[in-house]
């Protein structure tokens, strides 16, 4: 009887442990599915923003070409208008002279009058076309200047942001982080040795300090979006767990850890997207220790808001 009671108690303890473990696993799995869904949505938004930026540049190039064509057409029309004015003045003078001569010149007068009326009609049409081209040219030149000014301001704002971030992170070694402007965005690349121990998702003290200084430099910038990408080499993780099976999981969790530090330091959560690229976006081939070290990194990509450009182009 006593042995039976012990067995029952052991069985109850075992089942309770299984239930708790499964619940934790289900919670983590649900969170992972949610994170992957949000990542897919943010990736689509980022892809849409990149396509929109490319479309804006193409539109600007076309506007410049259209403006050049309109300038040429405007000059040709103006030249034609001057010629027609001269021809009209000559015919009008001739017509007046004909009116002073009667008799045998009457038929010539009628013919010249019809010709004069036709030229007058052509002159009116040309004037209207010239006025229309002039108005269209002014509007297009204005729109091109507005776009160029906004793009110049955007580029200046991106450069100023890059300089502000560089100044905030001056105390860190060059091989720990790099800051570049690429395709109109600021790219901050943080090496693994600055942030994480091998296989860890917990940011080191030195890395926390760097991220807090970065947050201080950008937290008041409300017209930006921030993508945090975790990257690894192709070496499989040594210790798998329920929550981390491969490098992809590791990169996502590292990006999430960095996101939490930035938002805790004042960056708005709705401006930040955490993403994991695993081993699939390497900077160099994973064929030696030096290249693998380069690939183990975190990319923080800061993108300016393009709403003002969309508004000028009438795409909003």
Secondary structure, 3 states (H helix, E strand, C coil): CHHHHHHHHHHHHHHHHHHHHHHHHHHHHHHHHHHHHHHHHHHHHHHHHHHHHHHHHHHHHHHHHHHHHHHHHHHHHHHHHHHHHHHHHHHHHHHHHHHCCCHHHHHHHHHHHHHHHHHHHHHHHHHHHHHHHHHHHHHHHHHHHHHHHHHHHHHHHHHHHHHHHHHHCCCCCCCCEEEEEECCEEEEEEEHHHHECCCCCCECHHHHHHHHHHHHHHCCCCCEEEEEEEECCCCCCCCCCCCCCCHHHHHHHHHHHHHHHHHHCCCCHHHEEEEEEECCCCCCCCCCHHHHHHHCEEEEEEEECCHHHHHHHCCC
